[in-house]
Amino acid sequence: MDFVMALSPLGFVLVGILFLKKGAMKVAPLTLLYTVIIAFSYFNINGLDFKSLVAGTDALLWKGVKEGAKIVMLVFSSFLLLNLMQRTGAIRQVQKTLASVTRARRAQLVIVGMMVPIFLEEQPEPVPLLQSPHLFW
């Protein structure tokens, strides 16, 4: 039963978007409210009061909102970059460059598939040269 209750917010989103034909902007806040209610009522295994639950979950809720905002900004910036490349004609140059590497579509797909994770990967903080642990190896 715990598994079904944990998956129910996903079902809530799917029913709202696919069957009720509501937008994600309307379904997402309702799903968040539904998830918080389930977390406070069904998954309250310690029997804490409402104030203690809010204090414990407030930081996690804001962390989730922050991570969601990161994803939205990533998608928004990707579409912005795509539109910019299409309007300036740079996308045709990328197509020509890929076609000059190989004519095989599968190989082009593998090349692009390898570059996307590299593009999305977070870069570590640069380490000053004198503090590098590998300097004296």
ZANUNU-906612 format. One record per residue (C-alpha): residue number from 1; z, y, x. Coordinates in steps of 0.05 Angstrom, whole numbers, plus 5000, padded with zeros to 4 digits. Layout:
BEGIN
rec i: NUM | w: Z | v: Y | u: X
...
END
This chain:
BEGIN
rec i: 1 | w: 5000 | v: 5000 | u: 5000
rec i: 2 | w: 5014 | v: 5047 | u: 5058
rec i: 3 | w: 4943 | v: 5038 | u: 5083
rec i: 4 | w: 4914 | v: 5056 | u: 5015
rec i: 5 | w: 4958 | v: 5117 | u: 5009
rec i: 6 | w: 4939 | v: 5139 | u: 5079
rec i: 7 | w: 4865 | v: 5134 | u: 5062
rec i: 8 | w: 4872 | v: 5168 | u: 4994
rec i: 9 | w: 4859 | v: 5239 | u: 5021
rec i: 10 | w: 4792 | v: 5214 | u: 5047
rec i: 11 | w: 4776 | v: 5186 | u: 4979
rec i: 12 | w: 4798 | v: 5252 | u: 4949
rec i: 13 | w: 4747 | v: 5289 | u: 4991
rec i: 14 | w: 4692 | v: 5239 | u: 4977
rec i: 15 | w: 4703 | v: 5241 | u: 4902
rec i: 16 | w: 4707 | v: 5317 | u: 4901
rec i: 17 | w: 4643 | v: 5328 | u: 4942
rec i: 18 | w: 4599 | v: 5270 | u: 4921
rec i: 19 | w: 4617 | v: 5256 | u: 4849
rec i: 20 | w: 4645 | v: 5321 | u: 4823
rec i: 21 | w: 4593 | v: 5361 | u: 4862
rec i: 22 | w: 4643 | v: 5413 | u: 4886
rec i: 23 | w: 4636 | v: 5450 | u: 4952
rec i: 24 | w: 4677 | v: 5433 | u: 5013
rec i: 25 | w: 4708 | v: 5503 | u: 5011
rec i: 26 | w: 4741 | v: 5483 | u: 4944
rec i: 27 | w: 4756 | v: 5411 | u: 4959
rec i: 28 | w: 4787 | v: 5420 | u: 5028
rec i: 29 | w: 4847 | v: 5463 | u: 5008
rec i: 30 | w: 4861 | v: 5418 | u: 4949
rec i: 31 | w: 4858 | v: 5358 | u: 4995
rec i: 32 | w: 4906 | v: 5391 | u: 5044
rec i: 33 | w: 4955 | v: 5405 | u: 4988
rec i: 34 | w: 4948 | v: 5333 | u: 4963
rec i: 35 | w: 4959 | v: 5306 | u: 5034
rec i: 36 | w: 5022 | v: 5349 | u: 5043
rec i: 37 | w: 5050 | v: 5325 | u: 4976
rec i: 38 | w: 5037 | v: 5252 | u: 4995
rec i: 39 | w: 5069 | v: 5263 | u: 5064
rec i: 40 | w: 5131 | v: 5295 | u: 5034
rec i: 41 | w: 5140 | v: 5246 | u: 4977
rec i: 42 | w: 5111 | v: 5178 | u: 4994
rec i: 43 | w: 5117 | v: 5177 | u: 5070
rec i: 44 | w: 5186 | v: 5209 | u: 5072
rec i: 45 | w: 5219 | v: 5149 | u: 5104
rec i: 46 | w: 5280 | v: 5186 | u: 5132
rec i: 47 | w: 5300 | v: 5214 | u: 5064
rec i: 48 | w: 5303 | v: 5285 | u: 5091
rec i: 49 | w: 5308 | v: 5345 | u: 5045
rec i: 50 | w: 5249 | v: 5392 | u: 5034
rec i: 51 | w: 5271 | v: 5445 | u: 5084
rec i: 52 | w: 5278 | v: 5394 | u: 5141
rec i: 53 | w: 5210 | v: 5364 | u: 5124
rec i: 54 | w: 5176 | v: 5432 | u: 5125
rec i: 55 | w: 5208 | v: 5449 | u: 5192
rec i: 56 | w: 5184 | v: 5384 | u: 5222
rec i: 57 | w: 5113 | v: 5386 | u: 5193
rec i: 58 | w: 5098 | v: 5460 | u: 5199
rec i: 59 | w: 5079 | v: 5455 | u: 5273
rec i: 60 | w: 5036 | v: 5394 | u: 5260
rec i: 61 | w: 5001 | v: 5428 | u: 5202
rec i: 62 | w: 4983 | v: 5489 | u: 5243
rec i: 63 | w: 4960 | v: 5444 | u: 5300
rec i: 64 | w: 4912 | v: 5410 | u: 5251
rec i: 65 | w: 4887 | v: 5477 | u: 5226
rec i: 66 | w: 4876 | v: 5499 | u: 5298
rec i: 67 | w: 4838 | v: 5436 | u: 5316
rec i: 68 | w: 4796 | v: 5442 | u: 5253
rec i: 69 | w: 4779 | v: 5514 | u: 5271
rec i: 70 | w: 4756 | v: 5490 | u: 5340
rec i: 71 | w: 4708 | v: 5440 | u: 5307
rec i: 72 | w: 4681 | v: 5493 | u: 5259
rec i: 73 | w: 4669 | v: 5541 | u: 5316
rec i: 74 | w: 4634 | v: 5486 | u: 5356
rec i: 75 | w: 4587 | v: 5470 | u: 5298
rec i: 76 | w: 4575 | v: 5544 | u: 5284
rec i: 77 | w: 4559 | v: 5560 | u: 5356
rec i: 78 | w: 4513 | v: 5500 | u: 5360
rec i: 79 | w: 4472 | v: 5524 | u: 5300
rec i: 80 | w: 4472 | v: 5594 | u: 5328
rec i: 81 | w: 4445 | v: 5569 | u: 5394
rec i: 82 | w: 4393 | v: 5526 | u: 5359
rec i: 83 | w: 4368 | v: 5585 | u: 5317
rec i: 84 | w: 4367 | v: 5630 | u: 5379
rec i: 85 | w: 4326 | v: 5578 | u: 5417
rec i: 86 | w: 4277 | v: 5570 | u: 5359
rec i: 87 | w: 4266 | v: 5644 | u: 5350
rec i: 88 | w: 4255 | v: 5658 | u: 5424
rec i: 89 | w: 4211 | v: 5597 | u: 5434
rec i: 90 | w: 4258 | v: 5565 | u: 5484
rec i: 91 | w: 4260 | v: 5501 | u: 5443
rec i: 92 | w: 4186 | v: 5490 | u: 5457
rec i: 93 | w: 4200 | v: 5497 | u: 5531
rec i: 94 | w: 4255 | v: 5444 | u: 5526
rec i: 95 | w: 4205 | v: 5398 | u: 5489
rec i: 96 | w: 4153 | v: 5409 | u: 5544
rec i: 97 | w: 4204 | v: 5395 | u: 5598
rec i: 98 | w: 4226 | v: 5330 | u: 5565
rec i: 99 | w: 4154 | v: 5309 | u: 5554
rec i: 100 | w: 4139 | v: 5322 | u: 5628
rec i: 101 | w: 4196 | v: 5276 | u: 5649
rec i: 102 | w: 4171 | v: 5218 | u: 5608
rec i: 103 | w: 4126 | v: 5205 | u: 5548
rec i: 104 | w: 4170 | v: 5149 | u: 5521
rec i: 105 | w: 4209 | v: 5174 | u: 5460
rec i: 106 | w: 4266 | v: 5124 | u: 5472
rec i: 107 | w: 4276 | v: 5149 | u: 5543
rec i: 108 | w: 4277 | v: 5221 | u: 5518
rec i: 109 | w: 4329 | v: 5201 | u: 5468
rec i: 110 | w: 4372 | v: 5169 | u: 5522
rec i: 111 | w: 4366 | v: 5232 | u: 5565
rec i: 112 | w: 4386 | v: 5277 | u: 5508
rec i: 113 | w: 4441 | v: 5228 | u: 5488
rec i: 114 | w: 4470 | v: 5231 | u: 5558
rec i: 115 | w: 4468 | v: 5307 | u: 5561
rec i: 116 | w: 4504 | v: 5320 | u: 5495
rec i: 117 | w: 4572 | v: 5292 | u: 5517
rec i: 118 | w: 4565 | v: 5330 | u: 5582
rec i: 119 | w: 4553 | v: 5394 | u: 5544
rec i: 120 | w: 4612 | v: 5382 | u: 5497
rec i: 121 | w: 4661 | v: 5360 | u: 5551
rec i: 122 | w: 4718 | v: 5406 | u: 5566
rec i: 123 | w: 4717 | v: 5432 | u: 5636
rec i: 124 | w: 4781 | v: 5427 | u: 5676
rec i: 125 | w: 4814 | v: 5488 | u: 5705
rec i: 126 | w: 4786 | v: 5504 | u: 5774
rec i: 127 | w: 4833 | v: 5487 | u: 5830
rec i: 128 | w: 4837 | v: 5536 | u: 5888
rec i: 129 | w: 4810 | v: 5506 | u: 5951
rec i: 130 | w: 4875 | v: 5508 | u: 5990
rec i: 131 | w: 4913 | v: 5474 | u: 5934
rec i: 132 | w: 4863 | v: 5417 | u: 5925
rec i: 133 | w: 4896 | v: 5349 | u: 5934
rec i: 134 | w: 4832 | v: 5322 | u: 5966
rec i: 135 | w: 4827 | v: 5376 | u: 6019
rec i: 136 | w: 4861 | v: 5337 | u: 6075
rec i: 137 | w: 4837 | v: 5266 | u: 6058
END
